[in-house]
Amino acid sequence: MTSWVKKRVTGGNRALIVSVTDFYSGVQLQPRKGANKDAKRLHKVLSRLGFRVDIKDFLTAEEIYQAFKEASKETVADCFVGVLSSHGEEGVVFGADGNAVSLARIFSCFGGPTMEGKTKLFFIQACRGNELDSGVELQTDSANEEGDCLSHYLSIPIDTAVMYATAPGYSAFMHLLGSVFIQTLCDLLEEEGGRDLEVTQLMTRLNYRVAYHFQARGAALAGKKEMPCFVTRLTRQVYPFSDVSRAEPAKEEALQGLRATALIAAPSRTRKRSIS
C-alpha cells in the first residue's frame, strides 16, 4: 500500500483524494493507469488554492472507509473536499481488494458536529453502470435502480454537494492522461475567474464542458459521450475556491458571508467491469 500526504498550510481547508489505480492479484478489475495523473494535478491545483491535501492510493474498501471517517473528525475553516476515484457501479466504488465501498456510508460520516456549518464537496470519478452514452436523451423506468439512487441520495447531509462523473447507469471514461471529468475540473479552477464561481455555477459549467466538448475515440467507443451530474443539499451560495485576499472590497465582504456552509454497511452487489 502506498500513501502520501502533502501539506501546504496548517489548518484552513482540507482535501482528501482517494485514488485506486491498481487492484489485488485475482481481482477482476483492470488497472486505471491515468488515475494518478488526476490525483497529482488535483493536488497541485487545490494546494495553490490553499487546501491542505492528503492523497491516498491502493486502499482496501475498509481502509477507504477509515480514511474518510478520520477526515470527518478533523475540522476545517470553511470547506472539505473529498475525491473518490476507482471502478464503480451505482452507489458504490471498489477498493483495491475488489470489495464495494458504499458512497452512502462515506457521506454519512460527515453528519457529525465537527463538520456542522462547513461546506462538504465530493467528486466521484467512477462508473455508475455499464451503459454507454451515445449523446441522446434516454429514460429508464427501473424501479430497483430508482430505489438504489434514492437511498444513497438521502444519505447526503445538509450543506453538501456531490458531483458524479456520469449519470446513473452509465460508464465514465479514463484515459492514460487522466479522466475528462477531473481534468476539466482542474482546467476550470486554473482559468481566470473559474475559482471565483459559486460552486453550483462551477459544477454547471463542468457539466457543459464535458457533455459538449468531449467525445470518446477508438473502434469500440468512438462517438460515445459522458454527462456528469450533481446533487446538492447546500442551503446558501458558497465560493469554496475563491481567494478573498485578492477580491475587490465589496466582493470580499460578500464572499466572507457566503463562502462556506456542513456532509453528513456496504451492500452486497455483483461486480461488473467498468471503464473508469
ChimeraX attribute file (.defattr): number of C-alpha atoms within 10 A of each C-alpha:
attribute: neighborCount
match mode: 1-to-1
recipient: residues
	/A:1	8
	/A:2	8
	/A:3	11
	/A:4	9
	/A:5	12
	/A:6	12
	/A:7	14
	/A:8	15
	/A:9	13
	/A:10	10
	/A:11	14
	/A:12	15
	/A:13	24
	/A:14	26
	/A:15	24
	/A:16	22
	/A:17	25
	/A:18	24
	/A:19	25
	/A:20	25
	/A:21	20
	/A:22	20
	/A:23	21
	/A:24	14
	/A:25	10
	/A:26	8
	/A:27	12
	/A:28	12
	/A:29	21
	/A:30	14
	/A:31	16
	/A:32	22
	/A:33	15
	/A:34	16
	/A:35	25
	/A:36	19
	/A:37	17
	/A:38	24
	/A:39	22
	/A:40	12
	/A:41	16
	/A:42	22
	/A:43	24
	/A:44	14
	/A:45	17
	/A:46	21
	/A:47	19
	/A:48	13
	/A:49	18
	/A:50	19
	/A:51	26
	/A:52	23
	/A:53	25
	/A:54	19
	/A:55	19
	/A:56	21
	/A:57	22
	/A:58	21
	/A:59	24
	/A:60	21
	/A:61	19
	/A:62	15
	/A:63	15
	/A:64	22
	/A:65	19
	/A:66	15
	/A:67	17
	/A:68	19
	/A:69	17
	/A:70	10
	/A:71	20
	/A:72	24
	/A:73	14
	/A:74	12
	/A:75	18
	/A:76	21
	/A:77	14
	/A:78	20
	/A:79	26
	/A:80	29
	/A:81	20
	/A:82	21
	/A:83	20
	/A:84	22
	/A:85	28
	/A:86	29
	/A:87	33
	/A:88	27
	/A:89	25
	/A:90	21
	/A:91	24
	/A:92	25
	/A:93	24
	/A:94	25
	/A:95	29
	/A:96	27
	/A:97	18
	/A:98	19
	/A:99	18
	/A:100	25
	/A:101	24
	/A:102	20
	/A:103	21
	/A:104	19
	/A:105	20
	/A:106	25
	/A:107	25
	/A:108	18
	/A:109	22
	/A:110	26
	/A:111	19
	/A:112	14
	/A:113	13
	/A:114	14
	/A:115	26
	/A:116	18
	/A:117	16
	/A:118	24
	/A:119	28
	/A:120	32
	/A:121	22
	/A:122	22
	/A:123	20
	/A:124	25
	/A:125	29
	/A:126	29
	/A:127	31
	/A:128	26
	/A:129	22
	/A:130	18
	/A:131	14
	/A:132	17
	/A:133	20
	/A:134	15
	/A:135	14
	/A:136	7
	/A:137	6
	/A:138	7
	/A:139	6
	/A:140	9
	/A:141	7
	/A:142	8
	/A:143	9
	/A:144	9
	/A:145	15
	/A:146	12
	/A:147	11
	/A:148	13
	/A:149	15
	/A:150	12
	/A:151	13
	/A:152	19
	/A:153	18
	/A:154	12
	/A:155	18
	/A:156	26
	/A:157	22
	/A:158	21
	/A:159	24
	/A:160	25
	/A:161	23
	/A:162	22
	/A:163	21
	/A:164	23
	/A:165	29
	/A:166	27
	/A:167	19
	/A:168	23
	/A:169	18
	/A:170	23
	/A:171	28
	/A:172	30
	/A:173	24
	/A:174	24
	/A:175	15
	/A:176	12
	/A:177	13
	/A:178	20
	/A:179	24
	/A:180	23
	/A:181	29
	/A:182	24
	/A:183	18
	/A:184	18
	/A:185	23
	/A:186	21
	/A:187	14
	/A:188	18
	/A:189	21
	/A:190	15
	/A:191	10
	/A:192	9
	/A:193	10
	/A:194	19
	/A:195	19
	/A:196	20
	/A:197	18
	/A:198	18
	/A:199	22
	/A:200	18
	/A:201	14
	/A:202	17
	/A:203	22
	/A:204	13
	/A:205	17
	/A:206	23
	/A:207	24
	/A:208	13
	/A:209	18
	/A:210	22
	/A:211	17
	/A:212	12
	/A:213	11
	/A:214	17
	/A:215	17
	/A:216	17
	/A:217	11
	/A:218	8
	/A:219	7
	/A:220	8
	/A:221	14
	/A:222	11
	/A:223	15
	/A:224	17
	/A:225	23
	/A:226	26
	/A:227	23
	/A:228	23
	/A:229	16
	/A:230	18
	/A:231	15
	/A:232	17
	/A:233	17
	/A:234	21
	/A:235	12
	/A:236	12
	/A:237	16
	/A:238	24
	/A:239	26
	/A:240	25
	/A:241	22
	/A:242	23
	/A:243	14
	/A:244	17
	/A:245	8
	/A:246	9
	/A:247	14
	/A:248	10
	/A:249	11
	/A:250	8
	/A:251	11
	/A:252	17
	/A:253	12
	/A:254	14
	/A:255	21
	/A:256	13
	/A:257	13
	/A:258	15
	/A:259	22
	/A:260	23
	/A:261	23
	/A:262	27
	/A:263	29
	/A:264	22
	/A:265	10
	/A:266	16
	/A:267	10
	/A:268	10
	/A:269	11
	/A:270	7
	/A:271	15
	/A:272	12
	/A:273	15
	/A:274	21
	/A:275	21
	/A:276	24
